Amino acid sequence: MAAAAAARAVSVSAGLRGLPRTLPLVVILGATGTGKSTLALQLGQRLGGEIVSADSMQVYEGLDIITNKVSAQEQRMCQHHMISFVDPLVTNYTVVDFRNKATALIEDIFARDKIPIVVGGTNYYIESLLWKVLVNTKPHEMGTEKLTDRKELEKENGHVLHKRLSQVDPEMAAKLHPHDKRKVARSLQVFEETGISHSEFLHRQHAEEGGGPLGGPLKFPNLCILWLHADQTVLDERLDKRVDDMLAAGLLDELRDFHRRYNQKKVAENSQDYQHGIFQSIGFKEFHEYLVTEGKCTPETSNQLLKKGIESLKQVTKRYARKQNRWVKNRFLSRPGPSVPPVYGLEVSDVSKWEESVLEPALEIVQSFIQGHKPAAAPVKMPCNEMENKRSYHMCDLCDRIIIGDREWAAHIKSKSHLHQLRKRRRLDLDALATIESQSISPDSDKEPEEKGSPGQNEKELKSGV
């Protein structure tokens, strides 16, 4: 099997020589723990390609274990870009900064007749490379005051920010939750720096030739997108083990050192920020209590906080993996439109069958793109509901909550919290009705109030939402 893969790799590499610039941009999608970096390295070696990381935390120096960076040895085996080049104290590195640098790198790789392989789990970083989806505001350099204003905006009350946005861009405000201060602040920034509403910018991009539901036209016409997916139970077990492996590899020492060098002073000054820069990495803030109390509490308490941090890291990692898969399904598989490229799925649940189930099919798919014809493998298809509005605005007066999206609204009205509020309101209404009826009965009347329904009937009404 390995010999067959090697022979096919030689064939792929030979097919690259003498070709004009119709080489594909290979993009590897998938949740954390599915083996994206492994496949990227294998493809890079066999195709003579170069890897462009699309991970918002791996751009920073430090925390190599917790951000799951490829090793120095692996980086020597195949050229990697966009890893460990931003100082960890920089907190204003943005997706626009990433887009500009990574796009230039991809163009350079193409210019040298090599295949760029984009791999990473930061959704909006990947989208920024595929579509014209970002709005350029004023030019800036890292370290200037331009983005400080946006950070200051994010410190304001979310509802106040949202009200300001609704005055200048009601369409965008209707799509954003007041609690999503980062996106609300970004939309305000677009308007304040350009004089044009964010929603108008997006309308213009969608209207461009080749534009579609995800934004403006595709930047690279020959896109080969591979999606690694696994059974959720298998992936959950794999992610738990990965956390254990990180601990065995020296995770705690890495966290202690990083905390001492970069975060201890901020904690003492009560100015720590776990919402920007590398400090928002999954796996650092989860150990905050353990790091700030180590040596200042009993060993038993410290051990309890350590266990709490480990469990929290495992839970957050699994939630993040689900979020990544939802993004692939929502942004690629369920969206109609000509500007949404096909996605080829690769099942990675059984790592013992990696070569025949993942590597060999991936090589065949990429080779088809190199040769300019459709792969034999069929792309992943998912039924889509064109009538579903993913950014619709719903206000639940009962729960005092704003819900964005039709699907989210349908889930909310079936949720335990909503049904609890519904029962609570029903009981209050029944109590109020009983009070009114008791007041309407004369003192000398020996008639009982009319029964308004058996407990079973009332419960059925509650479940039906009546």
N, C-alpha and C positions, 0 to 999 in steps of 0.2 A: 504493500500500500504506500509506504514511504517512497519507494522507487518510482511509482506511478506519479506521485505528487512532484517529485524532483524532475521527472521527464516533462511533465506539463509546465513546470516553472521555466525550464529551458525554452520551451516553445513560446511561452508568453514573452520572455525576455527577447527572444529573437524577433518576435513580431513588432517590437518597439522600434527597431533600427530602420531608419529611412522614412519614417512616417511623418507627414505634416502635422501641424498642431490640431489634431483631433483627439488627442489623448483624453481620457476621462479624468474628471475629478472624483476620486473615490472617497465616499463618506461612510463611516462606520458608526451607526447608532446603536443604542441599547442601554439598559439600566446598568447601574454600577454592579460589578460582580459577574457580568456575563462574559468577560474575556475580550473586551474590545481592544485593549492594548496588546494582548497576545496576538490577535489576528492581524492587527495593524503592523506589528513587527514582522510577522511571517510574510505578509504580502509585500512589505517594503523590501525585505531581503530577496524575495524571489523575483520581484518586478524591477528591482533597482530604484524603487521610489523613495520619497522622503516624507516623513510624518509631521503633520502640523497638529499640535495639541489644541483642543478647544475646551479647555477646562479653566474656569474663572479663578480657581484657587491655585492651580499648578503654575500660573504665571509668576507667583511670588516666590522669593527665596525663603527656604525654611519649611518646616513641617512636612518633610518628604514622606514620612511613613503615613501620617494621617490623611494626606492628600493623595496617597497611593501613586506617587510618581514612579516612572520606570527607572530602573537602576542605571548607574553610570555605565556598567557593562553593556546593558541593552541599548543605551544611547550610542555606544561605540559600534554596535552591530548594525545600526541603521540610523541615518541622520534624523534627529528630532529637532523641532523648532517650537518656540513659544512656551518654554519651560524655564522657571527659575531666573527671570531677568528683571523682575520688579522688586524694589526694596520693600521689605515687610511692613515698614512704617508708612508707606504710601497708601492713602485711603481713597484717592480720587481717580484711580484707574478705572476706565469705563469700557463698555462694549464698543463704543466708537473708537477708542484707542486700540482695542484688540482688532476690530475690523480693518482699520487702516494698515496696521502692521502685518497682519496675517494675509490680507489680500495681496499686498506687495510681495510677500514670500511665495504665495501660490503662483503668481505671475512669473516670478523668477524661476521657480521649479519647472514650470511649463517651458519657459524660454530655453532651459537647458535640456529639453526633450526628456524630462522625467515625469513620473506620475506623482502628484501630490495626494497624500492620504490623510484626510481630516478625521480625527478621532477624539471623542470627548463626550462628557455628559452634561455640559452646560448648554441648555436648549437655545437660549437667545444668542449665544456666541455662534452656534452653528447656523442659525437662521440668518444672522448678519452676513455670513459668507455666501449664502446661497441666493438670497433675494435682495432686491433693493427695498429695504424695510426701515432703515434708520433715517432720521432727520439730522443733518449736520447743522449745528449751531455755530457760535463764534469759535474761531480757531483758538487753541489753547495749548499750553505746555503743562505737563504734570508739575504740580507744586504751585501753580498760580492760584489766584483767588476765584477764578470763574466758577469752578464746581463747588467751592465752599458755600456759595449762595444756595446751591441746591441742597447741600447737607443742612444748612440752616432752615430751609423750607421744611425738611423732613422732621425737624424738631417741633414744628408747630402742631396744633391740634388738627387731627385728620379731618374732622367735619368742617373746620374753618377753611382749611386748604381746599376741600372739595367744593365748598360754597364759592370760593374765589374762582375755581375752575369752571363751575357751572355758569358764571357770569360772562366769561370770555370764550368758553368752548362747551356749550351745553351738551352737544352730541357726545364728546369724549367723556364728559362728566357722567353721563347716563350709563356708560359702559364700565366705569371704574368704581370699585367699592371705596368708601371714605377711609377704610382702614389700610388700603393699599397706598400708603403715603409716598412710596418711592415712585410709582407710576403717576400718581397725581402730581407730584412735584416735577417730574420730568415733563409732563404735558404743559404745566405752567411755565416751565423754563423755556420750552419751545416757543410759546406765544410771546413771552416777555423779551426774548432775544431776537426773534424774527418778525414779530408783528403779525404772523399768520398762525391760525389755530392749528393744533396738532392734527385734528380730524381732517382739516382741509389738505394738509400735506399728504396724509394717507390716501385721500380721495384722488389726488393728482397722481400718486404712484400707481394706484390700482388702475387708473385710466390709461396709463402708458401702454404702448404696444407690447404684448407679452405679459401684461400684468394680470393678476388674478386675486383669489380670495385671501392669499397669504401676503400680498404686498405687490411691489413692482415686478418687473421682469426678472427672470433668472440671470445671474451674473455669468454663469458658466453653462453652456448649452449641453455639454456631454457629461451628465451627472450619473454616477453609478453609486446608488445608495444601498447599503447592506444593513439589515436590522437583526441584531442578535437577541433572541428571546428565549426564555426558559419557563418551565412550570414554576408557578409562584412558590409552592411549598419547597421545591428543590432550591430555588433562589434564596429563600429566607434562610434555609439551613446553611447555604454557602456563605451568605453574608455574616451570619453569626460566627462561623468558623474564621472568616476573614478578620473579624475584630480580635478573636483569640490569637490569630497569627500575628496581627499587628502588636499585640501586647508582648508576645514572645520575641518579636523583633526589636523591642526597645521603645515602645510607644510612650511609656510613662517618663522615661528619661528625656525623650524628645519634648514632651509637653512641659516638664519642669524647666528645662533649659530655655525654651521659648518664652515661658511665663517670666522667668527671672530676667531675661534680656530685654523683653519688649512690653510686658504687660504689668509687671509688679508695681512699677511706679504709677501707671495709670490707675490701677486699683486703689493705691494709697491716696491718690488725688481725687478719687471718685469720678474719673473721666474715662473709664474704660468704655469701649464701643464695640459691641459684638454684632453690629449691623453693617459694617463697611470693611472693605479690604480683607486681608487674610484672617482677621480675627473672627470672621463669620463662618469659618470653615467648620463643617460638621466634624465634631470630635474634639474641638478645643473648648468652646463655651460649655459643652456638656460636663467638663471636668472643673468648672470654675470653683465650685465650693470645695472640692478636694484640694485644688492647688493653693487657694488663698488661706486654707486652715491647716495645711500640712505643717506639723511641728508645733502647732498652737493648740492642739486638742489631744484627747486621749487616743491611743492606738486603736481602740475599739471604734470610736467615732470616725477616725480617719479611714478605717477599713470599710465602714458602712458607706461613707461618702464615695469611696473608690468603687464599691460595688454598684452604687447608684449611678455613677458616671458611666460605667461599662454597660449597664443595662440600658441607660438612656441612649448611648451611642448606638447600640444594636437596634433599638426601636426607631430612632430617627433615620438610620441608614436604610432600614426596610421601608419606611414611609417614603423616603426620597426615591428609592427604586421604583415604587409604584407611581410616583409623580412623573418620573422620566418616561415610563411606558405609556402613561396617559397622554403625555405630550406627543409621542410618536403617533399614537392612534388618532388624536384630535387634529394634529397639524399636517399629517401626511396621509393617513389611511382613510380618514372619514371626510376629507375635503374634496369636493368636486372642482374641476377647473383645469385648463390646459397648462398652467404654470406649476402644477404639483407633479413632480417627477415620480416614476414608479419606484417602489421599495421592494427589495428582495429579502425575504425572511430566511434566517438560518437558525435552526433549533439547536440550543446549546445545553440542554438539560443533562445529557450524558457525556461527560468530558472524556470518557474512555473511547468514544467514537468521534473524537474531534476531527481527525483527518478526513474520514469519509463523510461526516455530516456537516462539517463547517469549512475546513480549509480547502478541500478539493472543489466543492460547489462554488466557493467564493472565487477561486482562481478561474473557474470556467466562466462565471458571470463577468468578471473583469476582462477576460480575454475576448469575450463577445463584444464588449464595448470598444476595446482596442481595435478590433477588426471591423467595427462599424455595423454590426447586425444585432438583432434582438437575441437575448439569451434564451436557451432552451427552457430554463426555469421560469415559471410564471410569477409575476409580482404578487405581493400580498394584496388582497382586496377585502374591504370591509363595507358593509351596507352603510350608506350615509343618508341622513334626513336633511334634505335641503331646506325644509321649512323650520328646522330647529335654529333658534337664535342663541348663540353661545354667549352673547354679551347683553342680553335683555335685562332690564331692571325690574326687580320685584321688591315691594315693601311688605313685610309681614307685620301688621300692627299688633297682632296677638303676641308675638315674640320680640317685638321692637328690634327687628333685624332687617338689613338690606341683603337681598340675594341677587347675584348676577348670574344669568344664564337659565334657559328653559329647563335643562336637565337638572341643574342644581336646585331650582325651585320645586320641581317634581319630587326630588329626593327630600327636600326640606319638609314639605307638607305631609310626608309619610314618616318623618323622623320621630323618635321617642320624645324629644324635647318639645316639638310642636304639638304632638298629641297630648302631652302632659299639660301644656298651656290650654289646649282646647278643653280638656276635662275640667281644669281649674276654672275656666271661664263659664263652663256649663253649670258647675256646682254653684258658682256665685249667682248666675242667672236664676237657677232654681230656688236658691235661698231668698233672693229678692222677691221672686214671685210668691213664695210662701208667706213672706212678711206682708206683702200687699193684700193677699187673700185673707190672712188672719185679722188684719185691720178692718176688712170690709164686712166681717161677720159680726152681727149684733151680740151684745153680752148675754142676752137671755136665750140665744139660739143654742139648741142642743144638737144641731146638725154638724156632722164632720165635714171638712173641706173635701171636695171631690178629688178622688185619686187621679193624679196626672200621668200615671203610667207606672208599670211595675219596674223594679230595679233592673230586671233583665232588658226591658224595653229601652230604658234610659241608657244603659250601657251600649246597646246596639246603635242607638242614635249617636252616641259619642264616637264610636268607632267609625261610623259613616261620615262624621264631620257635620251632622245636621245641627 
